[in-house]
Amino acid sequence: MSIEGYDLLVEEFKFLLEVEKPKTAEEKLVAAAQGDRSENADYHAAKEKLRFIDKRLFYLNAMIQKAQIIDPSKFSHDKVSFGSSVKIINLDTDEEELFTLCGVLESEPENGLISIHSPLAKAMMGKGVDDEFILKLPHLKKEYEILEIEYKNIFSLKKTVRTKKDFSFH
């Protein structure tokens, strides 16, 4: 994943751990002080919210520990690699498409940001301008040619970047 992608995971982890979880724990204590917990909706809501926060913290921690941070700006991009923006042409239809190879958690296929683990990205990896490649799918084979390769910052291309507002559980 890119440096920005990693930083965003860490930011969300810290926010949930240092802000959201303590705030929700306090809400649970206040609700518990109101009396009978068996029919206390505020207590049960806070308890459920804490469970969601803990699950998300567990997931984020695992992603942070497993993360491979790559700075694609340091690559030459004369061949397709992580972070490359690649313009390709379908040799059957003459349709041009633009894709940027990124990490799984950063991908937005609808916006041309595709995971390096996708079949298309795997087929392009290591290829250069004017190279042709075949994308083999279960019932289909497509032939492409690489027209251009350049570097563009992944996060400058993203349409959806999570913020602290998105980190909260409402």
Contacts in CASP RR format, 6 or more apart in sequence:
PFRMAT RR
TARGET T0000
AUTHOR 0000-0000-0000
METHOD contacts of the structure
MODEL  1
MSIEGYDLLVEEFKFLLEVEKPKTAEEKLVAAAQGDRSENADYHAAKEKL
RFIDKRLFYLNAMIQKAQIIDPSKFSHDKVSFGSSVKIINLDTDEEELFT
LCGVLESEPENGLISIHSPLAKAMMGKGVDDEFILKLPHLKKEYEILEIE
YKNIFSLKKTVRTKKDFSFH
1 9 0 8 1.000
1 67 0 8 1.000
1 68 0 8 1.000
1 69 0 8 1.000
1 70 0 8 1.000
1 102 0 8 1.000
1 103 0 8 1.000
1 104 0 8 1.000
1 105 0 8 1.000
1 106 0 8 1.000
2 69 0 8 1.000
2 70 0 8 1.000
2 71 0 8 1.000
2 72 0 8 1.000
2 83 0 8 1.000
2 102 0 8 1.000
2 103 0 8 1.000
2 106 0 8 1.000
2 154 0 8 1.000
2 155 0 8 1.000
3 69 0 8 1.000
3 71 0 8 1.000
4 153 0 8 1.000
4 154 0 8 1.000
4 155 0 8 1.000
5 105 0 8 1.000
5 106 0 8 1.000
5 154 0 8 1.000
5 155 0 8 1.000
6 64 0 8 1.000
6 67 0 8 1.000
6 69 0 8 1.000
8 161 0 8 1.000
8 162 0 8 1.000
9 60 0 8 1.000
9 63 0 8 1.000
9 64 0 8 1.000
9 67 0 8 1.000
9 105 0 8 1.000
10 64 0 8 1.000
11 164 0 8 1.000
11 167 0 8 1.000
12 56 0 8 1.000
12 60 0 8 1.000
12 162 0 8 1.000
12 167 0 8 1.000
13 57 0 8 1.000
13 60 0 8 1.000
13 61 0 8 1.000
13 64 0 8 1.000
15 164 0 8 1.000
15 167 0 8 1.000
16 53 0 8 1.000
16 56 0 8 1.000
16 57 0 8 1.000
16 60 0 8 1.000
16 167 0 8 1.000
17 57 0 8 1.000
20 53 0 8 1.000
20 167 0 8 1.000
20 168 0 8 1.000
20 169 0 8 1.000
21 50 0 8 1.000
21 53 0 8 1.000
21 54 0 8 1.000
21 57 0 8 1.000
24 46 0 8 1.000
24 49 0 8 1.000
24 50 0 8 1.000
24 53 0 8 1.000
24 169 0 8 1.000
25 46 0 8 1.000
25 50 0 8 1.000
27 42 0 8 1.000
27 46 0 8 1.000
27 49 0 8 1.000
28 43 0 8 1.000
28 46 0 8 1.000
28 47 0 8 1.000
28 50 0 8 1.000
30 42 0 8 1.000
31 40 0 8 1.000
31 42 0 8 1.000
31 43 0 8 1.000
31 45 0 8 1.000
31 46 0 8 1.000
32 40 0 8 1.000
32 43 0 8 1.000
34 40 0 8 1.000
34 42 0 8 1.000
34 43 0 8 1.000
37 43 0 8 1.000
37 44 0 8 1.000
49 169 0 8 1.000
52 169 0 8 1.000
53 169 0 8 1.000
56 169 0 8 1.000
63 105 0 8 1.000
70 82 0 8 1.000
70 83 0 8 1.000
72 81 0 8 1.000
72 82 0 8 1.000
72 83 0 8 1.000
72 84 0 8 1.000
72 151 0 8 1.000
72 154 0 8 1.000
73 151 0 8 1.000
73 153 0 8 1.000
75 81 0 8 1.000
75 82 0 8 1.000
75 83 0 8 1.000
75 84 0 8 1.000
75 151 0 8 1.000
77 83 0 8 1.000
77 84 0 8 1.000
77 149 0 8 1.000
77 150 0 8 1.000
77 151 0 8 1.000
78 128 0 8 1.000
78 129 0 8 1.000
78 149 0 8 1.000
79 126 0 8 1.000
79 127 0 8 1.000
79 128 0 8 1.000
79 149 0 8 1.000
80 86 0 8 1.000
80 101 0 8 1.000
80 124 0 8 1.000
80 125 0 8 1.000
80 126 0 8 1.000
80 127 0 8 1.000
80 128 0 8 1.000
80 146 0 8 1.000
80 149 0 8 1.000
81 101 0 8 1.000
81 125 0 8 1.000
81 126 0 8 1.000
82 101 0 8 1.000
82 102 0 8 1.000
82 103 0 8 1.000
82 116 0 8 1.000
83 100 0 8 1.000
83 101 0 8 1.000
83 102 0 8 1.000
83 151 0 8 1.000
83 152 0 8 1.000
83 154 0 8 1.000
84 100 0 8 1.000
84 101 0 8 1.000
84 149 0 8 1.000
84 150 0 8 1.000
84 151 0 8 1.000
85 98 0 8 1.000
85 99 0 8 1.000
85 100 0 8 1.000
85 149 0 8 1.000
85 150 0 8 1.000
85 151 0 8 1.000
85 152 0 8 1.000
85 157 0 8 1.000
86 98 0 8 1.000
86 99 0 8 1.000
86 100 0 8 1.000
86 101 0 8 1.000
86 124 0 8 1.000
86 146 0 8 1.000
86 148 0 8 1.000
86 149 0 8 1.000
87 96 0 8 1.000
87 97 0 8 1.000
87 98 0 8 1.000
87 146 0 8 1.000
87 147 0 8 1.000
87 148 0 8 1.000
87 149 0 8 1.000
88 96 0 8 1.000
88 97 0 8 1.000
88 98 0 8 1.000
88 99 0 8 1.000
88 124 0 8 1.000
88 144 0 8 1.000
88 145 0 8 1.000
88 146 0 8 1.000
88 147 0 8 1.000
89 95 0 8 1.000
89 96 0 8 1.000
89 97 0 8 1.000
89 144 0 8 1.000
89 145 0 8 1.000
89 147 0 8 1.000
90 96 0 8 1.000
90 97 0 8 1.000
90 142 0 8 1.000
90 143 0 8 1.000
90 144 0 8 1.000
91 132 0 8 1.000
91 143 0 8 1.000
91 144 0 8 1.000
91 145 0 8 1.000
92 142 0 8 1.000
92 143 0 8 1.000
96 147 0 8 1.000
98 112 0 8 1.000
99 112 0 8 1.000
99 113 0 8 1.000
99 114 0 8 1.000
99 120 0 8 1.000
99 121 0 8 1.000
99 124 0 8 1.000
100 112 0 8 1.000
100 113 0 8 1.000
100 114 0 8 1.000
100 152 0 8 1.000
100 154 0 8 1.000
100 157 0 8 1.000
101 114 0 8 1.000
101 115 0 8 1.000
101 116 0 8 1.000
101 121 0 8 1.000
101 124 0 8 1.000
101 125 0 8 1.000
102 113 0 8 1.000
102 114 0 8 1.000
102 115 0 8 1.000
102 116 0 8 1.000
102 154 0 8 1.000
103 115 0 8 1.000
103 116 0 8 1.000
103 117 0 8 1.000
104 115 0 8 1.000
104 116 0 8 1.000
104 117 0 8 1.000
106 113 0 8 1.000
106 154 0 8 1.000
106 155 0 8 1.000
106 158 0 8 1.000
107 113 0 8 1.000
107 114 0 8 1.000
107 115 0 8 1.000
107 118 0 8 1.000
108 158 0 8 1.000
108 159 0 8 1.000
108 160 0 8 1.000
109 115 0 8 1.000
109 118 0 8 1.000
111 157 0 8 1.000
111 158 0 8 1.000
111 159 0 8 1.000
112 157 0 8 1.000
113 154 0 8 1.000
113 157 0 8 1.000
113 158 0 8 1.000
114 120 0 8 1.000
114 121 0 8 1.000
115 121 0 8 1.000
116 122 0 8 1.000
116 125 0 8 1.000
119 135 0 8 1.000
119 136 0 8 1.000
119 137 0 8 1.000
120 135 0 8 1.000
123 133 0 8 1.000
123 134 0 8 1.000
123 135 0 8 1.000
123 136 0 8 1.000
123 144 0 8 1.000
124 133 0 8 1.000
124 144 0 8 1.000
124 146 0 8 1.000
127 133 0 8 1.000
127 146 0 8 1.000
128 146 0 8 1.000
128 149 0 8 1.000
129 146 0 8 1.000
129 147 0 8 1.000
129 148 0 8 1.000
129 149 0 8 1.000
130 145 0 8 1.000
130 146 0 8 1.000
131 145 0 8 1.000
131 146 0 8 1.000
132 143 0 8 1.000
132 144 0 8 1.000
132 145 0 8 1.000
132 146 0 8 1.000
133 143 0 8 1.000
133 144 0 8 1.000
133 145 0 8 1.000
133 146 0 8 1.000
134 141 0 8 1.000
134 142 0 8 1.000
134 143 0 8 1.000
134 144 0 8 1.000
135 141 0 8 1.000
135 142 0 8 1.000
135 143 0 8 1.000
135 144 0 8 1.000
155 161 0 8 1.000
END
